[in-house]
Amino acid sequence: MAALPTFEIIDLATKTDLALLGSRMDRLEGAMVGLGSRLDRLFLTLTAGLFVIVAAMVGMFLTVV
């Protein structure tokens, strides 16, 4: 026991502290799921925009040739 570092009783986590941390982690996980779906939509939008730009460039090239 003498080898253990000393600490204040206020530094200990209680069951209430752990429950609060768990609920905050659950909310964070829910937010991450929402963020993932928004990133998926953004990726699809950007990909579609890239195809439109490439198609426009090919169309311009074909009209010149």
PEVEN-V39029 format. One record per residue. N is the residue number from 0. RES is the residue in one small letter. D_CENTER is the distance of its C-alpha to the mean C-alpha in whole Angstrom. Layout:
# PEVEN-V39029
((N/RES/D_CENTER) (N/RES/D_CENTER))
This chain:
# PEVEN-V39029
((0/m/43) (1/a/44) (2/a/42) (3/l/39) (4/p/37) (5/t/38) (6/f/36) (7/e/36) (8/i/36) (9/i/33) (10/d/31) (11/l/31) (12/a/28) (13/t/29) (14/k/28) (15/t/27) (16/d/25) (17/l/23) (18/a/23) (19/l/22) (20/l/19) (21/g/18) (22/s/18) (23/r/16) (24/m/13) (25/d/14) (26/r/13) (27/l/10) (28/e/9) (29/g/10) (30/a/8) (31/m/5) (32/v/7) (33/g/8) (34/l/5) (35/g/6) (36/s/9) (37/r/9) (38/l/8) (39/d/11) (40/r/13) (41/l/13) (42/f/14) (43/l/17) (44/t/18) (45/l/18) (46/t/20) (47/a/22) (48/g/23) (49/l/24) (50/f/26) (51/v/28) (52/i/28) (53/v/30) (54/a/32) (55/a/33) (56/m/34) (57/v/36) (58/g/38) (59/m/39) (60/f/40) (61/l/42) (62/t/44) (63/v/45) (64/v/46))
